[in-house]
Amino acid sequence: MTYCLLRWVWRLFSLIPLRVIHILSDGIFYPVYYLFRYRRKITRNNLIESFPEKSEREIVTIEKRFYRFFIDVMLEMSKLTSFSPKKMTEHMRFTHMERLNAVLQQGKSVSLYLGHYGNWEWISSLPLHLNKESGVIAGQIYKKLRNKPIDKLLIYNREHMGAVCIEMNQTLRWINEQMNNNVVTITGYIADQSPRKSQNQHYVPFLHRYTPVLTGAEKITKRYGFEAWYLDVKRLKRGYYEATFVQLHDQPQSLPDFDLTDSYYRHLEQSILRQPELYLWTHNRFKHAKKT
């Protein structure tokens, strides 16, 4: 019952025009930032340590831009359930799509490295751009939430444009099933998650810290002989994004251990330096990091 009500309310909210949603976002910014101060301490500390060369005034400017952007993303994600495919492709564009489709048509599956950067929720509209005759399945790895109604709502939202949600601990099972059925896949990994302290096997220099990272995507990519690509996202203007496919390496299986993960973090860092307000600074990403 709770899920049905949530879905009904979510659907109604998604019908609000995007320009009105942005007006609502502007209003929500003030209590979130000034009154509730949502994760302000974590955000400020992340920014200060990531940009030691910037003044306090510059840090505060990025911080405010981030909170405005973050609220936009949280509200914009509802449009996945009401935008038409044509409308969605106008607001979320993908470049170098022909290169990616060429790889998939050769029967090669792809590991797609993403970050909590740009509108990561709208990336699930990628199936709209795939060659429909090829039978390629687009999967996205997610971490299951404890709140079951919210978890079901997010899955419903993310799968609305044709993507398939795969719970993190079911990743290998899902990939094996597709391989056994000779299905070509493109699987998205939001790979900038913070590992548990017991999982800290590899550190990368990332935003002025040695940061522990997850390496599961690299292990899967090499084990199954997948291609490895990064998705570089830009915000063109409010409510409009462009994502460019970048090949991380033409033969990832030939790389030494962790080189693929290191390459991903170098690309992600360059994206963040270009538009720092588009990164998820409220996440305590660096809680186990070491300063360089």
C-alpha positions in Angstrom: 0.0 0.0 0.0 2.8 2.4 0.9 4.6 1.8 -2.4 1.4 2.3 -4.4 0.8 5.6 -2.8 4.4 6.7 -3.2 4.3 5.7 -6.9 1.1 7.6 -7.4 2.4 10.8 -5.8 5.7 10.4 -7.7 3.9 10.1 -11.0 1.8 13.2 -10.2 4.9 15.2 -9.3 6.7 14.1 -12.5 3.9 15.8 -14.5 4.9 19.2 -13.2 6.7 21.1 -16.0 10.5 21.2 -15.7 10.6 25.0 -15.5 8.2 24.8 -12.5 10.3 22.1 -10.9 13.3 24.4 -11.1 11.3 27.2 -9.4 10.5 24.7 -6.6 14.2 23.8 -6.4 15.1 27.4 -6.0 12.7 27.7 -3.1 13.9 24.5 -1.4 17.5 25.5 -1.6 17.2 28.1 1.2 15.8 25.9 4.0 18.1 23.0 3.0 21.2 25.1 2.9 20.6 27.8 5.6 18.1 26.2 8.0 18.6 22.4 8.0 22.3 22.8 6.8 22.0 19.3 5.3 25.5 17.7 5.5 27.1 21.1 5.4 30.0 20.1 7.5 30.9 17.1 5.3 30.5 19.1 2.2 32.6 22.0 3.3 35.4 19.7 4.5 35.4 17.7 1.3 35.6 20.9 -0.8 38.4 22.5 1.4 40.6 19.4 1.2 39.9 18.8 -2.5 40.7 22.4 -3.5 43.4 23.6 -1.1 44.4 26.3 -3.6 41.0 28.0 -3.4 40.0 30.8 -1.1 37.2 30.5 1.4 35.0 32.7 -0.8 35.6 30.4 -3.8 34.8 27.3 -1.7 31.5 28.8 -0.5 30.6 29.7 -4.1 31.1 26.1 -5.2 29.3 24.9 -2.2 26.2 26.9 -2.9 26.2 26.0 -6.6 26.5 22.4 -5.6 23.4 22.5 -3.3 21.4 24.2 -6.0 22.5 21.5 -8.5 21.9 18.7 -6.0 18.3 19.7 -5.3 17.8 20.1 -9.1 18.9 16.5 -9.6 16.7 15.1 -6.9 13.7 16.7 -8.4 14.6 16.2 -12.1 14.9 12.5 -11.6 11.1 12.3 -11.5 10.9 13.3 -15.2 12.2 9.8 -16.1 8.6 8.6 -15.6 6.8 11.3 -17.6 9.2 12.5 -20.3 8.6 11.0 -23.7 11.6 9.3 -25.3 12.0 12.2 -27.7 11.9 14.8 -24.8 14.3 12.7 -22.8 16.9 12.6 -25.6 16.7 16.4 -25.9 17.6 16.8 -22.2 20.1 14.0 -21.9 22.3 13.7 -24.9 25.0 11.1 -25.6 28.0 11.8 -27.9 30.2 9.2 -29.6 27.2 6.9 -29.4 28.1 5.5 -32.8 31.4 4.3 -31.5 29.8 2.5 -28.6 27.1 0.9 -30.8 29.8 -0.3 -33.2 31.5 -2.1 -30.4 28.3 -3.6 -29.1 27.3 -4.8 -32.6 30.6 -6.7 -32.8 29.3 -8.8 -29.9 31.5 -7.2 -27.3 30.0 -6.4 -23.9 30.9 -3.1 -22.2 31.7 -2.1 -18.6 30.7 1.6 -18.3 32.4 3.5 -15.5 30.3 6.3 -14.0 30.6 8.6 -11.1 28.2 10.5 -8.8 28.6 13.3 -11.2 26.2 15.2 -13.3 22.6 13.9 -13.5 23.6 10.2 -12.8 19.9 9.3 -12.6 19.2 10.4 -16.2 22.0 8.1 -17.5 19.4 5.3 -17.2 17.9 6.7 -20.4 20.8 5.2 -22.3 18.7 2.3 -23.8 16.9 4.9 -25.9 20.1 5.4 -27.9 21.1 1.7 -28.3 20.5 -0.1 -31.6 17.1 -1.8 -30.9 17.7 -4.7 -33.3 21.0 -5.7 -31.6 19.2 -7.1 -28.5 21.8 -5.4 -26.2 20.7 -5.1 -22.6 21.7 -2.1 -20.5 22.1 -2.9 -16.8 22.9 -0.6 -13.9 24.4 -1.8 -10.6 22.7 -0.4 -7.5 22.9 -0.8 -3.8 19.6 -1.9 -2.2 18.1 0.5 0.3 16.7 -0.6 3.6 13.5 1.3 3.0 11.6 -1.2 0.8 9.0 1.2 -0.7 11.6 3.8 -1.6 13.8 1.1 -3.0 11.0 -0.2 -5.2 10.2 3.4 -6.3 13.8 4.1 -7.4 13.9 0.8 -9.3 10.6 1.7 -11.1 12.0 5.1 -11.9 15.4 3.9 -13.2 13.9 1.1 -15.3 11.3 3.3 -17.0 13.5 4.0 -20.1 14.5 0.4 -20.6 17.4 -0.2 -18.3 17.6 -3.1 -15.9 18.5 -2.6 -12.2 20.9 -5.2 -10.7 21.4 -5.4 -7.0 25.1 -5.2 -6.2 25.4 -8.6 -4.6 23.7 -10.1 -7.7 26.1 -8.7 -10.2 28.1 -11.8 -11.0 25.0 -14.0 -11.2 23.3 -11.5 -13.6 26.4 -11.3 -15.8 26.8 -15.0 -15.9 23.2 -15.5 -17.0 23.6 -13.0 -19.8 26.9 -14.7 -20.9 25.3 -18.1 -20.9 22.4 -16.8 -23.0 24.9 -15.1 -25.5 23.4 -11.7 -24.6 25.6 -8.6 -25.2 25.4 -6.1 -22.3 26.5 -2.7 -21.3 26.7 -2.5 -17.5 27.0 0.8 -15.7 29.1 0.9 -12.5 28.9 4.0 -10.3 32.4 3.1 -9.2 33.3 6.0 -6.9 31.7 4.4 -3.8 33.7 4.3 -0.6 34.7 0.8 0.4 34.4 -0.6 3.9 37.6 -0.2 5.9 38.2 -3.9 5.7 38.1 -3.7 1.9 40.8 -1.1 1.5 43.0 -2.9 -0.9 44.0 -0.2 -3.3 44.4 3.6 -3.0 44.5 6.2 -5.8 45.6 9.8 -5.7 42.3 11.6 -6.1 41.6 15.2 -5.3 44.7 15.7 -3.1 44.2 12.5 -1.1 45.1 8.9 -1.3 41.7 7.5 -1.5 40.6 3.8 -1.0 38.6 2.6 -3.9 36.5 -0.4 -5.0 38.0 -2.5 -7.7 35.2 -4.9 -8.5 34.3 -3.3 -11.8 37.9 -3.8 -13.0 38.0 -7.5 -11.9 34.7 -8.2 -13.7 35.9 -6.4 -16.8 39.1 -8.4 -17.0 37.6 -11.7 -16.0 34.9 -11.6 -18.8 36.9 -9.8 -21.5 34.6 -6.8 -21.5 35.4 -3.4 -23.1 36.0 -0.5 -20.6 34.5 2.9 -21.2 34.1 6.1 -19.1 31.1 8.4 -19.4 32.1 12.1 -19.1 29.1 14.2 -18.2 28.7 18.0 -18.7 25.9 20.2 -17.7 25.1 22.4 -20.7 22.5 24.5 -18.9 19.9 23.9 -16.3 18.0 20.7 -17.1 20.3 19.8 -20.1 23.2 17.4 -20.0 25.7 15.9 -22.4 27.5 12.6 -21.8 30.5 11.6 -23.9 31.7 8.0 -24.2 35.5 7.7 -23.7 37.4 4.4 -24.1 39.6 3.8 -21.1 41.8 1.3 -22.9 41.5 -0.8 -26.0 42.8 -3.9 -24.3 42.0 -3.7 -20.5 42.9 -7.3 -20.0 46.5 -6.6 -20.8 46.8 -3.9 -18.1 48.5 -4.5 -14.7 46.3 -4.8 -11.7 44.5 -1.6 -10.8 45.6 0.4 -13.8 42.1 0.4 -15.2 40.7 1.7 -11.9 43.5 4.4 -11.7 42.6 5.5 -15.3 38.9 5.8 -14.3 39.7 8.0 -11.3 42.0 10.3 -13.5 39.1 10.8 -15.9 36.6 11.4 -13.0 39.0 14.0 -11.4 39.2 15.9 -14.7 35.5 16.0 -14.9 35.2 17.3 -11.4 37.8 20.0 -11.9 35.9 21.2 -15.0 32.6 21.6 -13.1 33.1 20.9 -9.4 29.6 21.7 -8.4 28.3 18.7 -10.3 30.0 16.1 -7.9 28.1 14.6 -4.9 30.0 16.4 -2.1 27.5 15.4 0.6 28.8 11.9 0.4 31.5 11.1 3.0 33.7 9.7 0.2 37.0 10.4 1.9 36.4 9.0 5.4 39.2 6.5 5.1 41.4 8.5 2.8 45.0 9.6 3.6 46.3 13.1 2.8 49.0 13.2 0.1 
